[in-house]
Amino acid sequence: MKGNFLTICLFIVSIFLISACGNVEKVQHIEVFVTETSEQNDEGFYETTGYKKVNSITSIEEGKII
């Protein structure tokens, strides 16, 4: 009797968790920008030696309980 009750409770909880996670909003932001690269010279000053492309990807997943 206890085994059947435990099985039924676990089944109900798993159904609840699956239905609660069904509504997920996914947002992805992709940014590309350029930054300067620099090196220190003999006098101690920093000089621009070139440019570097930098990518930034932000992913957000937000789940809402119905």
MOGI-V880230 format. One record per pair of residues at least 12 apart in sequence whose ideal C-beta (glycine too) atoms are under 8 Angstrom apart, sorted by the first residue. I is the first residue (numbers start at 0). J is the second residue. Records with the same first field share a line. If there is no record, write none. Layout:
I: J / J
This chain:
18: 65
19: 62 / 64 / 65
20: 62
21: 65
22: 62 / 63 / 64 / 65
23: 60 / 61 / 62 / 63
24: 60 / 61 / 62 / 63
25: 58 / 59 / 60
26: 58 / 59 / 60 / 61
27: 56 / 57 / 58 / 59
28: 55 / 56 / 57
29: 54 / 55 / 56
30: 54 / 55 / 56 / 57
31: 52 / 53 / 54 / 55
32: 52 / 53 / 55
33: 50 / 51 / 52 / 53
34: 50 / 51 / 53
35: 47 / 49 / 50 / 51
36: 48 / 49 / 50 / 51
